[in-house]
Amino acid sequence: MLDKSEQLVQSIGRAISKYRQAVGLTQAQLAEILGISNDAVSRMERGKSVPSVLRLLELSEIFGCEVADLLTESSNRSIDQARKLELLFHHLEDSERSELVALIERIVKWKQGK
């Protein structure tokens, strides 16, 4: 079983991979931008190496996200999940956001009625 620090490193790695793919970069392209080897990117994404704070800042700038997003990607804390939803909402049209809010409200009402 992984300890908390190992879980965090793997979570950060998954977030790096997810954001890299979301912006349409390959590992090789990201490595070139960062001036590191492809293997170094692969190790970060697999949770085999821990990116420095400065590297996390570079990555957040490349991905257009906050450093905190890379650190809290798999968090179950409601505040972190709300932040993630907020970021996702920016990719939706006004009408789509309204529909999603209405859907969440219906789910909450349904849960309260159980």
N, CA, C and O atoms as CSV, one atom per row, in Angstrom:
chain,resi,resn,atom,element,x,y,z
A,1,MET,N,N,0.847,-1.187,0.000
A,1,MET,CA,C,0.000,0.000,0.000
A,1,MET,C,C,0.889,1.246,0.000
A,1,MET,O,O,1.913,1.291,0.681
A,2,LEU,N,N,0.486,2.240,-0.765
A,2,LEU,CA,C,1.258,3.470,-0.883
A,2,LEU,C,C,1.005,4.379,0.304
A,2,LEU,O,O,-0.117,4.476,0.802
A,3,ASP,N,N,2.082,5.059,0.760
A,3,ASP,CA,C,1.863,6.048,1.809
A,3,ASP,C,C,1.370,7.343,1.170
A,3,ASP,O,O,1.313,7.456,-0.055
A,4,LYS,N,N,1.017,8.310,1.999
A,4,LYS,CA,C,0.396,9.538,1.487
A,4,LYS,C,C,1.299,10.309,0.525
A,4,LYS,O,O,0.818,10.872,-0.458
A,5,SER,N,N,2.602,10.338,0.800
A,5,SER,CA,C,3.491,11.080,-0.093
A,5,SER,C,C,3.591,10.387,-1.456
A,5,SER,O,O,3.634,11.058,-2.487
A,6,GLU,N,N,3.629,9.059,-1.466
A,6,GLU,CA,C,3.655,8.336,-2.736
A,6,GLU,C,C,2.352,8.534,-3.504
A,6,GLU,O,O,2.362,8.671,-4.727
A,7,GLN,N,N,1.240,8.548,-2.788
A,7,GLN,CA,C,-0.056,8.785,-3.430
A,7,GLN,C,C,-0.097,10.172,-4.046
A,7,GLN,O,O,-0.613,10.352,-5.149
A,8,LEU,N,N,0.448,11.156,-3.331
A,8,LEU,CA,C,0.459,12.532,-3.848
A,8,LEU,C,C,1.300,12.619,-5.115
A,8,LEU,O,O,0.883,13.236,-6.095
A,9,VAL,N,N,2.479,12.007,-5.102
A,9,VAL,CA,C,3.361,12.050,-6.270
A,9,VAL,C,C,2.680,11.395,-7.472
A,9,VAL,O,O,2.769,11.903,-8.590
A,10,GLN,N,N,2.006,10.277,-7.245
A,10,GLN,CA,C,1.307,9.617,-8.348
A,10,GLN,C,C,0.119,10.448,-8.834
A,10,GLN,O,O,-0.168,10.488,-10.030
A,11,SER,N,N,-0.561,11.104,-7.912
A,11,SER,CA,C,-1.681,11.968,-8.279
A,11,SER,C,C,-1.196,13.143,-9.128
A,11,SER,O,O,-1.828,13.506,-10.120
A,12,ILE,N,N,-0.076,13.727,-8.731
A,12,ILE,CA,C,0.502,14.829,-9.507
A,12,ILE,C,C,0.871,14.335,-10.901
A,12,ILE,O,O,0.632,15.020,-11.896
A,13,GLY,N,N,1.453,13.146,-10.964
A,13,GLY,CA,C,1.820,12.578,-12.260
A,13,GLY,C,C,0.620,12.380,-13.168
A,13,GLY,O,O,0.675,12.687,-14.359
A,14,ARG,N,N,-0.458,11.869,-12.603
A,14,ARG,CA,C,-1.693,11.680,-13.404
A,14,ARG,C,C,-2.225,13.028,-13.884
A,14,ARG,O,O,-2.700,13.151,-15.013
A,15,ALA,N,N,-2.141,14.037,-13.017
A,15,ALA,CA,C,-2.618,15.372,-13.400
A,15,ALA,C,C,-1.773,15.942,-14.532
A,15,ALA,O,O,-2.309,16.524,-15.475
A,16,ILE,N,N,-0.462,15.777,-14.444
A,16,ILE,CA,C,0.424,16.269,-15.508
A,16,ILE,C,C,0.065,15.601,-16.829
A,16,ILE,O,O,-0.038,16.264,-17.861
A,17,SER,N,N,-0.124,14.292,-16.790
A,17,SER,CA,C,-0.487,13.563,-18.001
A,17,SER,C,C,-1.826,14.053,-18.558
A,17,SER,O,O,-1.961,14.278,-19.761
A,18,LYS,N,N,-2.791,14.212,-17.690
A,18,LYS,CA,C,-4.123,14.645,-18.116
A,18,LYS,C,C,-4.084,16.037,-18.746
A,18,LYS,O,O,-4.642,16.254,-19.821
A,19,TYR,N,N,-3.427,16.972,-18.073
A,19,TYR,CA,C,-3.361,18.334,-18.600
A,19,TYR,C,C,-2.538,18.395,-19.886
A,19,TYR,O,O,-2.880,19.136,-20.808
A,20,ARG,N,N,-1.455,17.621,-19.951
A,20,ARG,CA,C,-0.636,17.593,-21.173
A,20,ARG,C,C,-1.485,17.145,-22.356
A,20,ARG,O,O,-1.459,17.763,-23.421
A,21,GLN,N,N,-2.229,16.076,-22.163
A,21,GLN,CA,C,-3.076,15.567,-23.235
A,21,GLN,C,C,-4.189,16.557,-23.576
A,21,GLN,O,O,-4.558,16.708,-24.740
A,22,ALA,N,N,-4.720,17.229,-22.553
A,22,ALA,CA,C,-5.814,18.185,-22.785
A,22,ALA,C,C,-5.366,19.353,-23.665
A,22,ALA,O,O,-6.166,19.895,-24.427
A,23,VAL,N,N,-4.089,19.745,-23.565
A,23,VAL,CA,C,-3.603,20.840,-24.411
A,23,VAL,C,C,-3.002,20.328,-25.714
A,23,VAL,O,O,-2.479,21.103,-26.514
A,24,GLY,N,N,-3.083,18.996,-25.922
A,24,GLY,CA,C,-2.671,18.424,-27.194
A,24,GLY,C,C,-1.175,18.257,-27.378
A,24,GLY,O,O,-0.684,18.285,-28.507
A,25,LEU,N,N,-0.443,18.085,-26.288
A,25,LEU,CA,C,1.001,17.893,-26.388
A,25,LEU,C,C,1.365,16.422,-26.187
A,25,LEU,O,O,0.728,15.709,-25.410
A,26,THR,N,N,2.394,15.987,-26.897
A,26,THR,CA,C,2.963,14.671,-26.638
A,26,THR,C,C,3.989,14.824,-25.522
A,26,THR,O,O,4.370,15.939,-25.166
A,27,GLN,N,N,4.429,13.701,-24.975
A,27,GLN,CA,C,5.491,13.762,-23.971
A,27,GLN,C,C,6.746,14.385,-24.576
A,27,GLN,O,O,7.437,15.160,-23.915
A,28,ALA,N,N,7.040,14.051,-25.819
A,28,ALA,CA,C,8.226,14.590,-26.485
A,28,ALA,C,C,8.129,16.109,-26.636
A,28,ALA,O,O,9.107,16.825,-26.422
A,29,GLN,N,N,6.942,16.591,-27.006
A,29,GLN,CA,C,6.774,18.039,-27.161
A,29,GLN,C,C,6.912,18.758,-25.825
A,29,GLN,O,O,7.546,19.810,-25.741
A,30,LEU,N,N,6.316,18.187,-24.780
A,30,LEU,CA,C,6.431,18.797,-23.456
A,30,LEU,C,C,7.884,18.786,-22.993
A,30,LEU,O,O,8.365,19.763,-22.420
A,31,ALA,N,N,8.577,17.684,-23.242
A,31,ALA,CA,C,9.992,17.594,-22.868
A,31,ALA,C,C,10.799,18.684,-23.559
A,31,ALA,O,O,11.661,19.308,-22.940
A,32,GLU,N,N,10.527,18.914,-24.832
A,32,GLU,CA,C,11.253,19.942,-25.581
A,32,GLU,C,C,10.980,21.333,-25.008
A,32,GLU,O,O,11.904,22.131,-24.851
A,33,ILE,N,N,9.728,21.622,-24.700
A,33,ILE,CA,C,9.373,22.923,-24.127
A,33,ILE,C,C,10.090,23.139,-22.799
A,33,ILE,O,O,10.577,24.232,-22.512
A,34,LEU,N,N,10.148,22.069,-21.985
A,34,LEU,CA,C,10.764,22.172,-20.665
A,34,LEU,C,C,12.284,22.064,-20.701
A,34,LEU,O,O,12.958,22.399,-19.727
A,35,GLY,N,N,12.824,21.593,-21.829
A,35,GLY,CA,C,14.263,21.410,-21.938
A,35,GLY,C,C,14.764,20.219,-21.146
A,35,GLY,O,O,15.865,20.240,-20.595
A,36,ILE,N,N,13.931,19.164,-21.095
A,36,ILE,CA,C,14.307,17.935,-20.388
A,36,ILE,C,C,14.087,16.749,-21.321
A,36,ILE,O,O,13.565,16.908,-22.425
A,37,SER,N,N,14.483,15.574,-20.880
A,37,SER,CA,C,14.336,14.385,-21.721
A,37,SER,C,C,12.899,13.862,-21.699
A,37,SER,O,O,12.125,14.153,-20.787
A,38,ASN,N,N,12.567,13.085,-22.724
A,38,ASN,CA,C,11.257,12.424,-22.761
A,38,ASN,C,C,11.099,11.529,-21.542
A,38,ASN,O,O,10.022,11.444,-20.953
A,39,ASP,N,N,12.200,10.856,-21.169
A,39,ASP,CA,C,12.155,9.952,-20.022
A,39,ASP,C,C,11.829,10.715,-18.731
A,39,ASP,O,O,11.128,10.195,-17.863
A,40,ALA,N,N,12.330,11.926,-18.609
A,40,ALA,CA,C,12.038,12.730,-17.412
A,40,ALA,C,C,10.548,13.047,-17.327
A,40,ALA,O,O,9.965,12.998,-16.244
A,41,VAL,N,N,9.926,13.372,-18.467
A,41,VAL,CA,C,8.478,13.625,-18.493
A,41,VAL,C,C,7.733,12.342,-18.133
A,41,VAL,O,O,6.791,12.366,-17.341
A,42,SER,N,N,8.153,11.240,-18.710
A,42,SER,CA,C,7.516,9.955,-18.432
A,42,SER,C,C,7.611,9.611,-16.943
A,42,SER,O,O,6.634,9.153,-16.349
A,43,ARG,N,N,8.771,9.828,-16.347
A,43,ARG,CA,C,8.935,9.530,-14.915
A,43,ARG,C,C,8.027,10.400,-14.058
A,43,ARG,O,O,7.456,9.926,-13.075
A,44,MET,N,N,7.890,11.684,-14.429
A,44,MET,CA,C,6.978,12.557,-13.671
A,44,MET,C,C,5.549,12.041,-13.772
A,44,MET,O,O,4.842,11.947,-12.768
A,45,GLU,N,N,5.127,11.707,-14.988
A,45,GLU,CA,C,3.742,11.269,-15.203
A,45,GLU,C,C,3.445,9.938,-14.534
A,45,GLU,O,O,2.303,9.679,-14.155
A,46,ARG,N,N,4.442,9.102,-14.386
A,46,ARG,CA,C,4.244,7.808,-13.730
A,46,ARG,C,C,4.439,7.890,-12.220
A,46,ARG,O,O,4.313,6.885,-11.519
A,47,GLY,N,N,4.746,9.085,-11.720
A,47,GLY,CA,C,4.942,9.242,-10.285
A,47,GLY,C,C,6.251,8.667,-9.797
A,47,GLY,O,O,6.381,8.327,-8.621
A,48,LYS,N,N,7.227,8.552,-10.687
A,48,LYS,CA,C,8.540,8.013,-10.315
A,48,LYS,C,C,9.524,9.107,-9.934
A,48,LYS,O,O,10.563,8.827,-9.336
A,49,SER,N,N,9.205,10.355,-10.274
A,49,SER,CA,C,10.030,11.482,-9.855
A,49,SER,C,C,9.108,12.627,-9.439
A,49,SER,O,O,7.998,12.775,-9.950
A,50,VAL,N,N,9.592,13.412,-8.519
A,50,VAL,CA,C,8.796,14.499,-7.963
A,50,VAL,C,C,9.216,15.815,-8.633
A,50,VAL,O,O,10.370,16.227,-8.518
A,51,PRO,N,N,8.292,16.467,-9.325
A,51,PRO,CA,C,8.645,17.752,-9.931
A,51,PRO,C,C,8.847,18.812,-8.851
A,51,PRO,O,O,8.136,18.831,-7.846
A,52,SER,N,N,9.821,19.689,-9.068
A,52,SER,CA,C,10.070,20.772,-8.125
A,52,SER,C,C,8.931,21.795,-8.198
A,52,SER,O,O,8.104,21.763,-9.109
A,53,VAL,N,N,8.910,22.677,-7.241
A,53,VAL,CA,C,7.901,23.739,-7.241
A,53,VAL,C,C,8.047,24.594,-8.495
A,53,VAL,O,O,7.051,24.973,-9.112
A,54,LEU,N,N,9.284,24.898,-8.869
A,54,LEU,CA,C,9.499,25.691,-10.085
A,54,LEU,C,C,9.010,24.949,-11.329
A,54,LEU,O,O,8.447,25.559,-12.238
A,55,ARG,N,N,9.226,23.633,-11.368
A,55,ARG,CA,C,8.759,22.841,-12.508
A,55,ARG,C,C,7.230,22.833,-12.539
A,55,ARG,O,O,6.631,22.938,-13.609
A,56,LEU,N,N,6.598,22.707,-11.366
A,56,LEU,CA,C,5.129,22.748,-11.308
A,56,LEU,C,C,4.613,24.092,-11.810
A,56,LEU,O,O,3.588,24.149,-12.489
A,57,LEU,N,N,5.315,25.170,-11.480
A,57,LEU,CA,C,4.921,26.494,-11.958
A,57,LEU,C,C,5.032,26.557,-13.482
A,57,LEU,O,O,4.136,27.071,-14.152
A,58,GLU,N,N,6.132,26.033,-14.028
A,58,GLU,CA,C,6.292,25.990,-15.488
A,58,GLU,C,C,5.158,25.213,-16.139
A,58,GLU,O,O,4.565,25.654,-17.123
A,59,LEU,N,N,4.866,24.038,-15.567
A,59,LEU,CA,C,3.802,23.197,-16.117
A,59,LEU,C,C,2.456,23.902,-16.071
A,59,LEU,O,O,1.687,23.832,-17.030
A,60,SER,N,N,2.163,24.577,-14.972
A,60,SER,CA,C,0.872,25.261,-14.864
A,60,SER,C,C,0.749,26.362,-15.920
A,60,SER,O,O,-0.333,26.592,-16.460
A,61,GLU,N,N,1.848,27.030,-16.206
A,61,GLU,CA,C,1.816,28.066,-17.243
A,61,GLU,C,C,1.596,27.459,-18.625
A,61,GLU,O,O,0.850,28.007,-19.437
A,62,ILE,N,N,2.242,26.335,-18.888
A,62,ILE,CA,C,2.075,25.649,-20.180
A,62,ILE,C,C,0.641,25.156,-20.336
A,62,ILE,O,O,0.052,25.269,-21.412
A,63,PHE,N,N,0.082,24.609,-19.258
A,63,PHE,CA,C,-1.250,24.006,-19.317
A,63,PHE,C,C,-2.373,25.025,-19.133
A,63,PHE,O,O,-3.535,24.704,-19.381
A,64,GLY,N,N,-2.053,26.236,-18.707
A,64,GLY,CA,C,-3.090,27.240,-18.474
A,64,GLY,C,C,-3.935,26.922,-17.254
A,64,GLY,O,O,-5.142,27.163,-17.245
A,65,CYS,N,N,-3.300,26.382,-16.229
A,65,CYS,CA,C,-4.017,26.066,-15.003
A,65,CYS,C,C,-3.228,26.623,-13.813
A,65,CYS,O,O,-2.163,27.214,-13.987
A,66,GLU,N,N,-3.748,26.432,-12.639
A,66,GLU,CA,C,-3.057,26.842,-11.424
A,66,GLU,C,C,-2.200,25.679,-10.921
A,66,GLU,O,O,-2.514,24.516,-11.173
A,67,VAL,N,N,-1.118,25.999,-10.210
A,67,VAL,CA,C,-0.297,24.946,-9.607
A,67,VAL,C,C,-1.168,24.077,-8.708
A,67,VAL,O,O,-1.011,22.857,-8.677
A,68,ALA,N,N,-2.076,24.700,-7.984
A,68,ALA,CA,C,-2.964,23.952,-7.081
A,68,ALA,C,C,-3.771,22.900,-7.821
A,68,ALA,O,O,-4.093,21.858,-7.250
A,69,ASP,N,N,-4.107,23.151,-9.084
A,69,ASP,CA,C,-4.860,22.175,-9.868
A,69,ASP,C,C,-4.051,20.895,-10.070
A,69,ASP,O,O,-4.610,19.799,-10.096
A,70,LEU,N,N,-2.748,21.038,-10.211
A,70,LEU,CA,C,-1.890,19.866,-10.382
A,70,LEU,C,C,-1.752,19.093,-9.075
A,70,LEU,O,O,-1.532,17.882,-9.081
A,71,LEU,N,N,-1.881,19.800,-7.959
A,71,LEU,CA,C,-1.716,19.164,-6.655
A,71,LEU,C,C,-2.994,18.539,-6.120
A,71,LEU,O,O,-2.943,17.625,-5.297
A,72,THR,N,N,-4.129,19.022,-6.578
A,72,THR,CA,C,-5.408,18.576,-6.004
A,72,THR,C,C,-6.269,17.813,-6.997
A,72,THR,O,O,-7.463,17.622,-6.765
A,73,GLU,N,N,-5.684,17.381,-8.084
A,73,GLU,CA,C,-6.450,16.741,-9.165
A,73,GLU,C,C,-7.346,15.609,-8.686
A,73,GLU,O,O,-8.490,15.503,-9.127
A,74,SER,N,N,-6.849,14.763,-7.795
A,74,SER,CA,C,-7.665,13.615,-7.368
A,74,SER,C,C,-8.180,13.770,-5.942
A,74,SER,O,O,-8.548,12.787,-5.300
A,75,SER,N,N,-8.204,14.995,-5.452
A,75,SER,CA,C,-8.658,15.237,-4.084
A,75,SER,C,C,-10.154,14.969,-3.949
A,75,SER,O,O,-10.931,15.231,-4.867
A,76,ASN,N,N,-10.540,14.446,-2.796
A,76,ASN,CA,C,-11.956,14.225,-2.509
A,76,ASN,C,C,-12.536,15.345,-1.660
A,76,ASN,O,O,-13.712,15.303,-1.299
A,77,ARG,N,N,-11.724,16.347,-1.339
A,77,ARG,CA,C,-12.234,17.466,-0.547
A,77,ARG,C,C,-13.205,18.277,-1.401
A,77,ARG,O,O,-12.942,18.552,-2.572
A,78,SER,N,N,-14.321,18.653,-0.802
A,78,SER,CA,C,-15.355,19.346,-1.577
A,78,SER,C,C,-14.848,20.669,-2.149
A,78,SER,O,O,-15.246,21.047,-3.251
A,79,ILE,N,N,-13.988,21.373,-1.436
A,79,ILE,CA,C,-13.469,22.653,-1.942
A,79,ILE,C,C,-12.626,22.435,-3.196
A,79,ILE,O,O,-12.686,23.234,-4.131
A,80,ASP,N,N,-11.837,21.351,-3.220
A,80,ASP,CA,C,-11.024,21.046,-4.397
A,80,ASP,C,C,-11.895,20.615,-5.569
A,80,ASP,O,O,-11.633,20.979,-6.715
A,81,GLN,N,N,-12.924,19.844,-5.277
A,81,GLN,CA,C,-13.827,19.404,-6.335
A,81,GLN,C,C,-14.620,20.582,-6.891
A,81,GLN,O,O,-14.890,20.639,-8.091
A,82,ALA,N,N,-14.994,21.522,-6.024
A,82,ALA,CA,C,-15.712,22.719,-6.489
A,82,ALA,C,C,-14.814,23.541,-7.414
A,82,ALA,O,O,-15.276,24.069,-8.425
A,83,ARG,N,N,-13.533,23.646,-7.065
A,83,ARG,CA,C,-12.581,24.388,-7.902
A,83,ARG,C,C,-12.458,23.710,-9.273
A,83,ARG,O,O,-12.407,24.376,-10.307
A,84,LYS,N,N,-12.412,22.387,-9.257
A,84,LYS,CA,C,-12.309,21.637,-10.512
A,84,LYS,C,C,-13.546,21.877,-11.374
A,84,LYS,O,O,-13.437,22.090,-12.581
A,85,LEU,N,N,-14.724,21.842,-10.747
A,85,LEU,CA,C,-15.960,22.119,-11.490
A,85,LEU,C,C,-15.956,23.531,-12.063
A,85,LEU,O,O,-16.391,23.759,-13.192
A,86,GLU,N,N,-15.462,24.472,-11.271
A,86,GLU,CA,C,-15.392,25.860,-11.742
A,86,GLU,C,C,-14.547,25.956,-13.012
A,86,GLU,O,O,-14.927,26.635,-13.966
A,87,LEU,N,N,-13.415,25.282,-13.020
A,87,LEU,CA,C,-12.556,25.305,-14.207
A,87,LEU,C,C,-13.239,24.661,-15.405
A,87,LEU,O,O,-13.125,25.144,-16.531
A,88,LEU,N,N,-13.947,23.567,-15.153
A,88,LEU,CA,C,-14.656,22.894,-16.241
A,88,LEU,C,C,-15.794,23.748,-16.784
A,88,LEU,O,O,-16.061,23.736,-17.986
A,89,PHE,N,N,-16.460,24.482,-15.914
A,89,PHE,CA,C,-17.584,25.327,-16.327
A,89,PHE,C,C,-17.161,26.342,-17.377
A,89,PHE,O,O,-17.961,26.714,-18.235
A,90,HIS,N,N,-15.927,26.788,-17.319
A,90,HIS,CA,C,-15.463,27.801,-18.262
A,90,HIS,C,C,-15.440,27.290,-19.699
A,90,HIS,O,O,-15.367,28.084,-20.637
A,91,HIS,N,N,-15.501,25.979,-19.879
A,91,HIS,CA,C,-15.490,25.395,-21.220
A,91,HIS,C,C,-16.891,25.215,-21.785
A,91,HIS,O,O,-17.053,24.747,-22.912
A,92,LEU,N,N,-17.900,25.584,-21.010
A,92,LEU,CA,C,-19.287,25.396,-21.429
A,92,LEU,C,C,-19.936,26.724,-21.800
A,92,LEU,O,O,-19.531,27.789,-21.334
A,93,GLU,N,N,-20.940,26.630,-22.639
A,93,GLU,CA,C,-21.763,27.795,-22.977
A,93,GLU,C,C,-22.670,28.107,-21.788
A,93,GLU,O,O,-22.881,27.253,-20.928
A,94,ASP,N,N,-23.205,29.319,-21.737
A,94,ASP,CA,C,-24.099,29.726,-20.644
A,94,ASP,C,C,-25.262,28.754,-20.478
A,94,ASP,O,O,-25.592,28.356,-19.361
A,95,SER,N,N,-25.875,28.379,-21.586
A,95,SER,CA,C,-27.037,27.486,-21.514
A,95,SER,C,C,-26.642,26.102,-20.987
A,95,SER,O,O,-27.403,25.472,-20.253
A,96,GLU,N,N,-25.465,25.643,-21.360
A,96,GLU,CA,C,-24.995,24.336,-20.884
A,96,GLU,C,C,-24.707,24.376,-19.375
A,96,GLU,O,O,-24.991,23.419,-18.654
A,97,ARG,N,N,-24.140,25.497,-18.912
A,97,ARG,CA,C,-23.887,25.642,-17.471
A,97,ARG,C,C,-25.195,25.643,-16.704
A,97,ARG,O,O,-25.296,25.028,-15.642
A,98,SER,N,N,-26.199,26.332,-17.237
A,98,SER,CA,C,-27.510,26.375,-16.580
A,98,SER,C,C,-28.123,24.989,-16.490
A,98,SER,O,O,-28.678,24.614,-15.458
A,99,GLU,N,N,-28.022,24.232,-17.572
A,99,GLU,CA,C,-28.550,22.860,-17.571
A,99,GLU,C,C,-27.832,21.989,-16.555
A,99,GLU,O,O,-28.457,21.182,-15.867
A,100,LEU,N,N,-26.528,22.150,-16.463
A,100,LEU,CA,C,-25.746,21.355,-15.519
A,100,LEU,C,C,-26.094,21.703,-14.077
A,100,LEU,O,O,-26.209,20.811,-13.237
A,101,VAL,N,N,-26.262,22.979,-13.783
A,101,VAL,CA,C,-26.663,23.399,-12.434
A,101,VAL,C,C,-28.033,22.812,-12.102
A,101,VAL,O,O,-28.243,22.313,-10.996
A,102,ALA,N,N,-28.961,22.868,-13.049
A,102,ALA,CA,C,-30.294,22.311,-12.818
A,102,ALA,C,C,-30.217,20.805,-12.563
A,102,ALA,O,O,-30.932,20.283,-11.708
A,103,LEU,N,N,-29.361,20.117,-13.293
A,103,LEU,CA,C,-29.190,18.679,-13.093
A,103,LEU,C,C,-28.647,18.388,-11.689
A,103,LEU,O,O,-29.133,17.484,-11.009
A,104,ILE,N,N,-27.663,19.137,-11.266
A,104,ILE,CA,C,-27.092,18.940,-9.928
A,104,ILE,C,C,-28.140,19.221,-8.857
A,104,ILE,O,O,-28.221,18.503,-7.861
A,105,GLU,N,N,-28.941,20.262,-9.060
A,105,GLU,CA,C,-30.010,20.571,-8.099
A,105,GLU,C,C,-31.006,19.417,-8.003
A,105,GLU,O,O,-31.451,19.070,-6.909
A,106,ARG,N,N,-31.359,18.818,-9.152
A,106,ARG,CA,C,-32.278,17.677,-9.141
A,106,ARG,C,C,-31.671,16.477,-8.412
A,106,ARG,O,O,-32.371,15.776,-7.682
A,107,ILE,N,N,-30.393,16.244,-8.603
A,107,ILE,CA,C,-29.719,15.140,-7.912
A,107,ILE,C,C,-29.727,15.366,-6.408
A,107,ILE,O,O,-29.989,14.437,-5.643
A,108,VAL,N,N,-29.444,16.589,-5.976
A,108,VAL,CA,C,-29.439,16.906,-4.546
A,108,VAL,C,C,-30.831,16.714,-3.953
A,108,VAL,O,O,-30.970,16.131,-2.878
A,109,LYS,N,N,-31.861,17.198,-4.642
A,109,LYS,CA,C,-33.241,17.017,-4.163
A,109,LYS,C,C,-33.595,15.539,-4.071
A,109,LYS,O,O,-34.223,15.107,-3.104
A,110,TRP,N,N,-33.194,14.763,-5.075
A,110,TRP,CA,C,-33.449,13.329,-5.074
A,110,TRP,C,C,-32.759,12.662,-3.890
A,110,TRP,O,O,-33.352,11.818,-3.218
A,111,LYS,N,N,-31.495,13.042,-3.629
A,111,LYS,CA,C,-30.743,12.471,-2.505
A,111,LYS,C,C,-31.387,12.825,-1.174
A,111,LYS,O,O,-31.412,12.008,-0.254
A,112,GLN,N,N,-31.906,14.042,-1.072
A,112,GLN,CA,C,-32.537,14.478,0.182
A,112,GLN,C,C,-33.844,13.744,0.422
A,112,GLN,O,O,-34.263,13.575,1.568
A,113,GLY,N,N,-34.482,13.312,-0.639
A,113,GLY,CA,C,-35.751,12.598,-0.524
A,113,GLY,C,C,-35.603,11.120,-0.215
A,113,GLY,O,O,-36.596,10.444,0.055
A,114,LYS,N,N,-34.406,10.616,-0.247
A,114,LYS,CA,C,-34.177,9.180,0.013
A,114,LYS,C,C,-34.414,8.840,1.457
A,114,LYS,O,O,-34.268,7.683,1.850
